[in-house]
Amino acid sequence: MGEARIQKGVRQGCSLSPIFFNLFIEKVIEEMNERKSGVSIQGQKVRTIRFADDIAILEESEKELKKTNEWTRS
């Protein structure tokens, strides 16, 4: 079996991988914060819950969640 060709990104285990991931995710989170979406919890707007490479997007309704999901894919 031949070696897999990587056309985008970095190789698994590369020390740059978490840096690139964080740069990308922070840009997405900044843009989400500008959208003023999310849920209100004790007067604080919460848009995402993040842990390691897991992200939960929070919205007030299913309709808003679908809109945000479509926005993240564009």
C-alpha positions in Angstrom: 0.0 0.0 0.0 1.4 3.4 -1.0 1.7 6.5 1.2 -1.4 8.8 1.3 -1.0 12.1 -0.4 -1.9 15.2 1.6 -3.1 18.1 -0.5 -4.3 20.4 2.3 -3.5 20.9 6.0 -0.7 19.5 8.0 0.4 15.9 8.8 -1.1 14.2 11.9 1.2 14.8 14.8 2.7 18.0 13.3 3.5 20.5 16.0 1.8 23.2 13.9 -1.5 21.5 13.8 -2.9 22.8 17.1 -1.7 26.3 16.2 -3.5 26.3 12.9 -6.6 24.8 14.5 -6.7 27.6 17.1 -6.1 30.3 14.6 -9.0 29.1 12.5 -11.4 28.5 15.4 -10.7 31.9 17.0 -11.6 33.6 13.7 -14.9 31.7 13.5 -15.7 32.4 17.2 -15.0 36.1 16.6 -17.4 36.2 13.7 -20.0 34.4 15.7 -19.7 36.9 18.5 -20.4 39.7 15.9 -23.7 37.9 15.0 -25.1 38.5 18.5 -26.5 35.0 18.5 -26.5 32.5 21.4 -28.5 32.0 24.6 -28.8 34.2 27.7 -27.7 32.5 30.9 -28.0 34.7 34.0 -27.7 37.9 31.9 -24.6 36.6 30.0 -24.8 35.8 26.3 -23.3 32.3 25.6 -22.7 31.4 22.0 -20.5 28.4 22.3 -19.2 25.8 24.7 -15.7 24.7 23.8 -13.4 22.0 25.2 -10.3 20.9 23.4 -11.5 20.4 19.8 -15.2 20.0 20.6 -17.5 22.9 20.1 -21.2 23.2 20.9 -23.1 26.1 19.3 -26.0 27.5 21.3 -29.0 29.2 19.9 -32.5 30.2 21.3 -34.4 28.2 18.7 -34.0 25.4 16.3 -34.5 27.8 13.4 -31.6 30.0 14.6 -29.4 27.0 15.1 -30.1 25.9 11.5 -29.3 29.4 10.3 -26.0 29.4 12.2 -25.2 25.9 11.0 -25.7 27.1 7.4 -23.6 30.2 8.1 -20.7 28.1 9.4 -20.7 26.0 6.3 -20.4 29.0 3.9 
